[in-house]
Amino acid sequence: MPVWIDNEEKLGQMPSTHPSRLRFLDRVNFFGQVAEIDTQGRVLVPVRLRETATMSGDVDVLGQYDYLEVWNHDRFLTKLQRDPYTDEDARALSEFGI
């Protein structure tokens, strides 16, 4: 929630009629929902999100710095093959000490 609150503050600084802000909020309000973690550490992904992301069968959960991404397993493997990690990526990250 702290990350989302920071985003809300930034959105509040934009004009309320800005087209990009409106398109972003349309999507966030349609897909975005607060979810609880159960006692076994699981998050129930709402049906609307599961259907849109074709979440059936195996999924992959990826930690992305300050949020989680959940991918259909086959779609994620396709993404990895389509967009490989390159020597240029390694050089770019090394400039940041990574």
Contacts in CASP RR format, 6 or more apart in sequence:
PFRMAT RR
TARGET T0000
AUTHOR 0000-0000-0000
METHOD contacts of the structure
MODEL  1
MPVWIDNEEKLGQMPSTHPSRLRFLDRVNFFGQVAEIDTQGRVLVPVRLR
ETATMSGDVDVLGQYDYLEVWNHDRFLTKLQRDPYTDEDARALSEFGI
3 66 0 8 1.000
3 67 0 8 1.000
11 21 0 8 1.000
11 24 0 8 1.000
11 25 0 8 1.000
14 21 0 8 1.000
15 21 0 8 1.000
30 48 0 8 1.000
31 48 0 8 1.000
31 49 0 8 1.000
31 52 0 8 1.000
32 49 0 8 1.000
33 46 0 8 1.000
33 49 0 8 1.000
35 43 0 8 1.000
35 44 0 8 1.000
35 45 0 8 1.000
35 46 0 8 1.000
36 43 0 8 1.000
36 44 0 8 1.000
37 43 0 8 1.000
38 44 0 8 1.000
45 55 0 8 1.000
45 70 0 8 1.000
49 55 0 8 1.000
50 56 0 8 1.000
53 70 0 8 1.000
53 71 0 8 1.000
53 72 0 8 1.000
54 72 0 8 1.000
54 75 0 8 1.000
55 70 0 8 1.000
55 72 0 8 1.000
56 72 0 8 1.000
57 72 0 8 1.000
57 73 0 8 1.000
58 72 0 8 1.000
58 73 0 8 1.000
58 74 0 8 1.000
59 70 0 8 1.000
59 71 0 8 1.000
59 72 0 8 1.000
59 73 0 8 1.000
60 70 0 8 1.000
60 71 0 8 1.000
60 73 0 8 1.000
60 76 0 8 1.000
61 68 0 8 1.000
61 69 0 8 1.000
61 70 0 8 1.000
61 71 0 8 1.000
62 68 0 8 1.000
62 69 0 8 1.000
62 70 0 8 1.000
62 71 0 8 1.000
63 69 0 8 1.000
71 79 0 8 1.000
END
